[in-house]
């Protein structure tokens, strides 16, 4: 008798707890509606970040224009930098733990060349263990972390653009109840 009630009560309590904590799904990416398309330009034509940004924009339903297109917004990746730093050593002085850092600088301009998002810097980092006697496994772990950081960087850039776009829309809209 108690078991059927418990089976119903537990999901209901979990749903209430989840709604009470303020959790909600992230809204879709917002770009200014007047944009005809976006082109992603990076100083390195083979930049994995630029490729990831292009794929993310396409998945989001935005038109990604070819380089050199006129009248489209420009997401410009000004620089990318990787750094790896030892954070601990073993008793023989060999590095065992590292921090992998990835930084990117970007701007976002509308089709007229007007700056919508000023120059921004985003830096991400992850720690990992690299045992000197297992260098093959450590190298593959570092490569996986680098790919993960590139995906996270693309998402962070788009979230930053989205946040600026939403705040401009909120500033432009008339106050409620006025």
C-alpha positions in Angstrom: 0.0 0.0 0.0 2.8 2.4 0.8 5.0 1.4 -2.2 2.5 2.8 -4.9 2.2 6.0 -3.0 5.9 6.3 -2.6 6.4 5.7 -6.4 4.2 8.6 -7.1 5.4 10.9 -4.3 9.2 10.6 -5.0 8.9 11.9 -8.7 6.5 14.7 -7.5 8.9 15.7 -4.7 11.9 15.7 -7.1 10.0 17.9 -9.6 9.0 20.3 -6.9 12.6 20.5 -5.5 14.0 21.0 -9.0 11.6 23.8 -9.8 12.2 25.4 -6.4 15.9 25.7 -7.0 15.4 28.0 -10.0 16.6 25.5 -12.6 15.3 26.2 -16.1 16.5 25.1 -19.5 18.8 27.5 -21.3 16.9 29.6 -23.9 18.1 29.4 -27.5 20.9 31.6 -28.7 19.7 35.1 -29.6 21.4 37.3 -32.2 20.1 40.7 -33.4 17.1 40.0 -35.7 18.3 42.4 -38.4 21.3 40.3 -39.2 21.2 38.6 -42.6 24.0 36.1 -41.7 27.2 35.7 -39.7 30.7 35.0 -40.9 33.4 33.7 -38.6 36.8 35.0 -39.3 40.0 33.9 -37.5 43.6 34.9 -37.9 44.3 31.1 -38.5 42.2 29.9 -41.4 42.3 26.4 -40.0 41.4 27.4 -36.4 39.4 24.6 -34.6 37.6 27.3 -32.6 36.4 29.1 -35.8 35.3 25.7 -37.2 33.5 24.9 -34.0 31.8 28.3 -33.9 30.6 27.9 -37.5 29.1 24.5 -36.7 27.4 25.8 -33.6 25.9 28.7 -35.5 24.7 26.4 -38.2 23.1 24.0 -35.7 21.4 27.0 -34.1 19.7 27.8 -37.4 21.7 30.8 -38.3 23.0 31.5 -41.8 26.8 31.3 -41.9 28.1 33.4 -44.8 31.3 32.8 -46.7 34.3 34.9 -46.0 34.2 38.3 -47.8 30.4 38.5 -47.9 28.9 42.0 -47.7 26.3 43.1 -45.2 26.6 40.2 -42.7 27.7 40.2 -39.1 31.3 39.3 -38.4 32.4 37.2 -35.5 36.2 37.8 -35.5 38.5 35.6 -33.5 41.4 37.9 -32.9 43.7 35.4 -31.1 43.9 32.0 -29.4 46.5 30.9 -27.0 47.3 27.6 -25.3 49.5 27.2 -22.2 50.4 24.3 -20.1 51.9 24.8 -16.6 53.1 22.3 -14.1 51.3 22.5 -10.7 52.9 19.7 -8.8 56.1 17.5 -8.9 57.0 14.1 -7.6 59.9 13.4 -5.2 62.4 13.4 -8.2 61.3 16.8 -9.4 59.3 15.5 -12.4 56.1 17.3 -13.1 53.0 15.2 -12.5 50.0 17.5 -12.5 49.4 20.3 -15.1 47.0 23.0 -15.8 46.0 23.4 -19.4 44.8 26.9 -20.3 43.0 28.1 -23.4 42.3 31.8 -24.0 40.6 33.4 -26.9 40.0 37.1 -27.8 37.0 38.0 -30.1 34.7 40.8 -31.3 31.3 40.8 -32.9 30.3 43.4 -35.5 27.0 43.9 -37.3 26.7 44.1 -41.1 27.7 47.8 -41.1 30.9 47.2 -39.2 29.4 48.6 -36.0 30.7 46.8 -32.9 27.9 44.9 -31.1 30.2 43.1 -28.7 33.5 44.8 -27.9 36.7 42.9 -27.6 36.3 40.2 -25.1 38.7 37.7 -23.6 37.6 34.3 -22.4 40.0 32.0 -20.6 39.3 28.4 -19.7 41.5 25.9 -17.8 41.5 22.3 -16.8 43.9 20.3 -14.5 45.1 16.9 -15.4 47.6 14.3 -14.1 50.5 13.2 -16.3 52.6 10.5 -14.8 56.1 10.4 -16.2 56.1 6.6 -16.6 52.9 6.6 -18.7 53.4 9.3 -21.3 51.2 7.8 -24.0 48.1 7.8 -21.8 48.9 11.3 -20.6 49.2 12.7 -24.1 45.9 11.3 -25.2 44.2 12.7 -22.0 45.7 16.1 -22.9 44.4 15.9 -26.4 40.9 15.0 -25.1 41.0 17.9 -22.7 42.1 20.2 -25.6 39.1 19.2 -27.7 36.8 19.6 -24.8 38.2 23.1 -24.1 37.7 24.0 -27.8 34.0 23.0 -27.6 33.5 24.8 -24.3 35.2 27.9 -25.7 32.9 28.0 -28.7 29.9 27.7 -26.4 31.3 30.4 -24.1 31.8 32.8 -27.0 28.3 32.3 -28.2 26.9 32.7 -24.7 28.8 36.0 -24.3 27.3 37.3 -27.6 23.9 36.1 -26.5 24.1 37.9 -23.1 25.2 41.1 -24.7 22.4 40.9 -27.3 19.8 40.1 -24.6 20.9 43.0 -22.5 20.7 45.4 -25.4 17.2 44.2 -26.2 16.2 44.7 -22.6 17.7 48.2 -22.5 15.8 49.1 -25.8 12.4 47.7 -24.7 10.1 50.1 -22.8 9.8 49.5 -19.0 6.8 47.3 -18.0 3.9 48.9 -16.3 4.9 52.4 -17.3 
